[in-house]
Amino acid sequence: MSVNQHTHAGPPYGHPQPGYQGYQQPAYGGQPLPGVPHSPYGAYNGPMPGYQQPVPPQGYFPSLGFPSKGSPVSLNSDTSLAPNFIDSVRAPPTSGAPPPATGTSLPSGHLGYSQFGQGDVQNGIPTSAAPVQRPPAPQPFLPGSAPAPVSQPPTFQQYGPPPPSVQQLSNHMAGMTIGSIPACAPPPAGLGYGPPTSVPPVSGSFSATGSGLYTPYTASQGAPPPSVSQGLPLAQPPFSGQPVPTQRLPTEVPGFAPPLSSTGIEPSSYPPTTGAPRPPPMPGPPLSGQTVAGPRMSQPNHVSSPPPPTTLSGPHPGPPMSGLHGPPPPTHPPQPGYQMQQNGSFGQVRGPQPNYGGAYPGTPNYGSQPGPPPKRLDPDSIPSPQLNELPPQQKPRHRIDPDAIPSPIQVIEDDRSNRGSEPFVTGVRGQVPPLVTTNFLVKDQGNASPRYIRCTSYNIPCTSDMAKQSQVPLAAVIKPLATLPPEETLPYLVDHGESGPVRCNRCKAYMCPFMQFIEGGRRFQCCFCSCVTEVPAHYFQHLDHTGKRVDFYDRPELSLGSYEFLATVDYCKNNKFPSPPAFIFMIDVSYNAVKSGLVRLICEELKSILDYLPREGNMEESAIRVGFVTYNKVLHFYNVKSSLAQPQMMVVSDVADMFVPLLDGFLVNVNESRTVIASLLDQIPEMFADTRETETVFGPVIQAGLEALKAAECAGKLFIFHTSLPIAEAPGKLKNRDDKKLINTDKEKTLFQPQTSFYSNLAKDCVAQGCCVDLFLFPNQYLDVATLGVVTYQTGGSIYKYAYFQLETDQDRFLNDLRRDVQKEVGFDAVMRVRTSTGIRATDFFGAFYMSNTTDVEMAGLDCDKTITVEFKHDDKLSEDSGALLQCALLYTSCAGQRRLRIHNLSLNCCTQLADLYRNCETDTLINYLAKYAYRGVLNSPVKAVRDSLINQCAQILACYRKNCASPSSAGQA
């Protein structure tokens, strides 16, 4: 045999298929296998003569076996193998010549690869006049079942005797490259053709579901390269006027999840097509000079010219497929005298190839014991490096199927379309609400709106052991004063008179829809502690036949999840109803603030913003009073009493012992003193225009505001506009401790801790008085926010920072923040407590607040944007029947000076299966909890330790899910 002769070195298409019992596959040359019944199908008879072998499509490198760079989709996607990408998959034409290529251009004289081309050869079952009925989904193979007999015309002829020289064929095999371009992608050797069924996989970790999805290649896409995975169907060339059944290969790519259909074409939804008629085949082996359908062989002493390179750029889809983890592929007994071969770059490894890894260790047949379970996912296998960056022998590892990774964008869009149109009704226990990115309306029917409370999981584990195993933190993010859209009703205000709200005698829980009335309505059993309490005489009402009170729907506390009680004097400080709160604006007038134009900007904005102070309900004007202070090294108080023609300034230079020099005229009503206030705001920028004072104080500023609120016997908020590190001699003086050498060391945490305890003690005094501090910082150098922000953090305030403030670029952002901060709803002198039913208890709290004990969360101010995250722990077993209950009670003073109680109730399910826990988790709440947990951890631990703790907890959550809940078909998919 001449070395230049193209010898058919493809594997015989007649090996017996393990697992296909009752099928007869003729051996090479038509020799029947002993002991196997005769098959109605003929053997593969080779290529068609007179057909020119097509060249590879552009963007495909035969030496790599992968599409060229720039492929944006995954290797496992059934569209990722096309060299060029089009917007949509077009249906094939029903007749005529193939459509012209639109997505790629081929050199002159080259034939484009197309499903409808004339150079394809049909392998396997010949077409018949009637279309073959296909099931709508892959069907499992049933041992002992046989296909329906199909009449086969004498179209195909069998090969003659095999080549006489085995050594010569081995030489041919040694030079074969994986990326050789076949005329059509043949199926793996030894896989017989039968009904469109799916063979059960080798290992239980792999599923054949979806492996038969069919996506045609259009002319613009080019030909499917030989790296088509075995889980993808092979396009069969059509005959003229005959419907062609599509064949799918029954096995999957080892180590890969089954490909998903990204085109939406079902296996049986593709219409039959017609093509050009086939000429009669030439029997016998191929002659010299003929093209051979099948892998092109690199022969010894013969160099084949590669196709012209392309200039496409971009990363390759992934590394070579040698050495992947996963169950080993089934082996098929080789024909005597022929070596095992690899069929395409995604095919089964059948023997060593040049520059490629060896075969898989161990090759059990179908029906044998499953292989070892797949190993844990190697994190470094997620990215797909370029091929030229990979070593020839790459370590075995799992591959991530990008198509199986949930897309957050898609999840958000699906939630908006599915849950955004209908109201979310809260009447069912343990419902998972729509995502926070979805615009939806809420109908309160017994549980609090998700705008008020969201949980990390709406199905709590029944036992603490199960909670520890899952590593999912049990927490709730509570926003008690959340803003509602105009379409929703604000919580109803219930006034029970001097007796106050009805409560449980033991745990002091407030009346809610989950309380059970007994003995004809004369008593009620607490849903939190099971204590039985007498119903007050004024609150008594009869029960109906279902056990509900007759006035169930007339009382918000019995039928709604969120409502408010008007508090009695017993709930007020010093048994005295509070006065309306006050806002005090404290402006830094040092050199930096004046020079940057900040002082003038603030004064101009305050003229208009004072008309938009928060007000209560339908009140015509706000009840909040306002006051003004300016400062640098000393403090300036202003008397803006309405009876004055011009404002008066009083200077306090003794900052070590701060006091308020005036009482009457400092805190005034805006409408009454509008003229004097406007005059003051006009004069302040002019008074300090020529200042040269650069040093500032900070501690005495807060002390001054606190003393002013104490003198007025009211709660309130301080708006402090500060620019520099307080280095002037005064209480709370700070030093510059900006040491970059401490970053990434164990002492880095000291940079996040306050350098003095002065501000922590001051914060306690502010909380006791109900003095909230909002801080606007405009630093041009180190400012030590960790220390200055202590008072803000513990009083429930907000910090806004504008580094290197410039009027032109930062003005709009600052003004928007200021307007929002002044106008939003806020509660003062607030105390919050969270009660739970038996079995769980609140153990930890995260947020901007102060706690003097282990149960009460105290905040000088609580606005509509503030949240408190509460973590729960088990102290007993829970019951699936009764579930778990939460009640958040917030006592606060409204903007009008009214003392109120806002109640939020929520019922949750309990579960004994981890799958139920994970199915009802909410990612946004988990991230909120983890972020606050990390923030607090940074104050006491190195950043690296906190980061590692977060990574470990997330990994344990996913590992537990993977072990107990994930589908076995997604090997390597977390």
Residue, then its C-alpha position, 0 to 999 in steps of 0.5 A: m500500500s502506498v504511503n500516500q494513499h488515503t486509507h480508511a482508518g476509521p473504526p468499523y461501524g459495527h461493534p456490538q453496543p453494550g446495553y443494547q440487548g437484542y440488537q445485532q451489529p454486523a462486524y467489519g466486512g459484514q461478518p455477523l457476530p456469533g450468538v446475536p440475532h440478525s439486525p434489520y440495519g445494514a453496516y456502514n458502507g463508506p463514503m460516496p464517490g465523486y464528492q468533494q471534501p469540504v474545507p473547515p469553516q472559518g474560525y476553526f483550527p483543525s490543530l486545536g479541535f476548538p472554535s477560534k477565539g471570540s466565542p462568547v458561549s460555553l463549550n457545553s452549549d449546543t450553539s457554542l460550536a458554530p464559528n460565527f454567531i447569528d441572532s436566531v436559529r433559522a428553520p431549515p428550508t424545505s426544498g431547494a439549494p442551501p441558503p447563502a451564508t450570511g454570517t461567514s465568508l469562505p475563500s473562493g473555491h471552498l465549500g461551506y459546511s451546511q446541514f443541507g450541503q451535498g457533501d454529507v454522507q448519511n450514516g446509520i438508518p437510511t431514510s424512508a418515505a414515512p417520517v420516523q416518529r420521535p418521542p418529545a423527550p429522551q426516553p430511557f432504554l429498556p433492556g430487552s426492547a427491540p426497535a420496530p423493524v425498518s425496511q432497508p433498501p439495498t443502498f449501502q454496500q459493505y466494505g471488503p476485507p480489512p487491510p492486510s497490514v496492522q502495522q501500517l494502520s498503526n503508523h497511520m494512527a500515530g500521526m492522526t491529529i484530533g482536530s482533523i476535519p471530517a467530511c461529516a462528524p461520524p458517531p463514536a465507533g461501536l455505537g449502533y443506530g436504533p430508536p431515539t432513546s437515551v442510554p442510561p449513564v455509567s454513573g448515577s452522577f450524570s443524567a441523560t436528560g436533555s442530551g438529545l436536544y437538536t439545534p441545526y447548523t445554518a449555512s451562515q454558521g458553518a459546519p459543526p466541528p468534529s469536537v461536537s460532544q457525544g451528548l449532541p445530536l448529529a445532523q443527518p444529510p437529507f434526501s430529496g423529498q424524504p423526511v429525515p429522522t435526526q439521530r442522537l448519540p446515547t452517551e454523554v461527554p465524561g465530566f460534562a453536564p448535559p447540554l441545555s437547549s438555548t434555542g428552545i427547539e425541542p427534539s421533535s419540533y424540527p420539520p423534515t427537510t429536503g435536499a439534493p438527490r444522492p447518486p448511487p454509491m460505489p461499492g467496495p473500499p475507496l480507491s486511490g485519489q478518492t476522498v474519504a468521509g471520516p477523520r483525515m489521517s496524518q500519514p507518516n512521511h507525508v505533510s498535509s498543508p493546514p487551512p489558512p489561519t483566521t484573524l479572529s481574536g478572543p479567548h478560546p472556549g476552554p482547555p483541551m478535554s484530556g484528563l477530565h474528571g467524571p465517570p470513565p466512558p464505556t469501552h467497546p471491544p476493538q476489532p482485532g488488528y485495529q487500535m482504539q481511536q478517538n472520535g473527535s476532540f469531545g469523543q471517547v478517548r480510545g488511545p494515546q494521541p500525540n501531544y495529548g493525555g492518555a486514556y481514562p483509567g478504568t473503563p467499565n461497561y454499561g451495566s457495570q458498577p458505577g465509577p467513583p463519585p466525582k470529587r469536589l469542585d476545584p475552584d480554579s477550574i471555573p475560569s477557562p484559560q486560553l489554550n496556549e496557556l495550558p500545559p500539554q498534560q493538564k491535571p484532571r478536574h471538573r468542568i463548570d457548565p456555564d449553561a447550568i449556572p443560574s443567571p442573576i439577570q435572568v432570575i430578576e427578569d423572570d421574577r419581575s414578569n411572573r410576580g410583578s403583575e399580581p399583588f403579593v398576599t401575605g395570608v399564607r404562612g412562610q411565603v417567599p416574597p418577590l425579589v427586592t428588584t421587583n416592583f409589586l404591591v402587597k395585600d396585608q392579610g395577617n403577615a407583615s409586608p416584606r417591605y418591613i421584614r425579610c428573612t434569610s429563609y422562610n422555612i426554619p430548620c426544626t432542630s439546631d443540628m440541622a441549622k448547624q449542618s446547613q450553615v445558613p444563618l437564621a436572621a431577619v432584616i427589619k425596617p420598621l418605618a419603611t416607606l410604602p408606595p402610594e397604592e398601599t395603605l399605611p399601618y392603621l393607628v389603633d387607640h385603646g384609650e387609657s388602658g393601652p394595648v392588650r398584651c400577654n401577661r407573661c411575655k408582654a407580646y402585643m395582641c396579633p392575628f395569631m392569638q387564640f381566643i378560648e372560652g367563648g372569647r373571655r380568654f386568649q392563649c398567647c401564640f409566643c409563650s402559650c400563656v392564657t390571659e384574661v380579655p379586658a372587659h372593654y375588649f371582649q367580643h363573642l366568637d363565631h362558629t370557626g373560633k374567630r371573634v365576630d369583630f375580627y375584620d374590624r380590628p387591625e390588630l386581629s386581621l393585619g400583620s402591621y399596625e400601630f397602637l397609640a401609646t399611653v403615658d406609661y410608655c413615655k419618658n418620665n411619665k410625660f408626653p413628649s414635645p415635638p422634636a427639633f432639627i439643629f443645623m451646625i455648620d463648620v465655618s473654618y477656612n476650608a469650608v468657606k474657601s470651597g464655597l460650601v458654607r454659601l451653598i449650605c445656607e442657600e439650600l437651607k432657605s428652601i429646604l426648610d419648607y419640606l420638613p417631615r410632617e404628620g399625615n395631613m398636617e398643613e405644616s411641620a411641628i418640627r422646630v429648627g435652630f442654627v449653630t456655626y463653629n470653628k475653634v469656638l461656637h456661635f449660637y443664633n437667636v432667631k426669635s420671630s419678634l427680632a428684626q435681625p438675628q443675634m449671635m452669641v459666642v461660647s469660647d469655653v469649649a471645655d465646659m459647653f453650655v447653651p447661652l440662650l433658651d428662648g429664641f434658639l429653637v423656633n417654628v419655621n413659619e413664625s421666624r421665616t424672615v429672621i431665618a432668611s436674614l441669618l442665612d444670608q449673613i453667615p457667608e458674609m460674616f466668615a468670608d475673610t476668616r483665617e481660622t483653620e482649626t476646628v472642634f468637634g466634641p463640643v459641637i455635639q455637646a452643644g446640640l445635646e444640651a440644647l435638646k435637654a433644655a427644650e425637653c425634646a428629642g431631635k436631630l443634629f445636622i453637622f457639616h464638618t471639614s477637618l480633623p478636630i485638632a484644636e484644644a477641646p474635649g474630643k481632640l484627635k491626632n493624625r494616626d493615618d499609618k499605611k504601614l499597618i494595612n494588611t497587618d494584624k494591627e490594621k484593625t486598630l485603624f477601624q477602632p476609635q482612638t478615644s472613648f470620649y465619643s462612645n460616652l457621648a453617644k450614650d448620653c445622646v441616646a438617653q436624650g433622643c439626640c440623633v446625629d447625622l454627619f456630612l464630612f468634606p475632608n481634604q486630608y485624613l479625618d478619622v471617620a472611625t472615631l468621629g462616626v461613633v456617635t452617629y453609629q450609636t444614635g442611629g444616624s447617617i454619615y455622608k462623606y465627600a472627599y476633596f469636595q468641589l462645587e462643580t462636580d459634587q454639588d448635585r450629589f450633596l444637595n440631593d443627599l441633604r434634601r433626602d436626609v431632611q425630608k424623610e420620615v423619622g422616629f425619635d427616642a426609639v426602643m425596639r424589641v423582637r419576640t419569638s415563639t418557643g423554640i427560637r430566640a433573638t441572640d444577636f443584632f446588627g445595625a446603627f443603634y445602642m444596646s444597654n441590655t441584651t433584648d432592647v435595641e435603643m436608637a435616638g433616631l430611626d428613619c425610613d431607610k434604617t434596618i436592624t438585622v436580627e439573628f436567631k438561634h434554637d433553644d428547643k425543637l420546633s414543630e412543622d405544624s405550629g411553625a415559628l412566629l416573630q413579633c417586632a415592637l417599636l416604641y417611638t416618638s413621631c414627627a408630631g410628638q406623638r408616642r406610638l407603638r408600631i407592631h410587625n408580625l410574621s409567621l414562618n414554616c419549619c422543616t425537617q428537610l434541607a431541601d425545603l430550607y434551601r428552596n425558601c432562602e432569600t439571597d438579598t437578606l443573606i448578603n445583608y446579614l453577611a455584610k453587617y457581620a463582616y463589618r463588625g468583624v473588621l473592628n475586632s479581627p484582621v481583614k484577611a480573617v474576616r474575608d476567610s470566614l466569609i469564604n468558608q461559610c459560603a463554601q460550607i453552605l454550597a457544600c451542604y447544598r451540593k451534598n444533600c440537595a443538588s441533582p446528581s446529574s450536575a457533577g462539578q456544578a455547585 
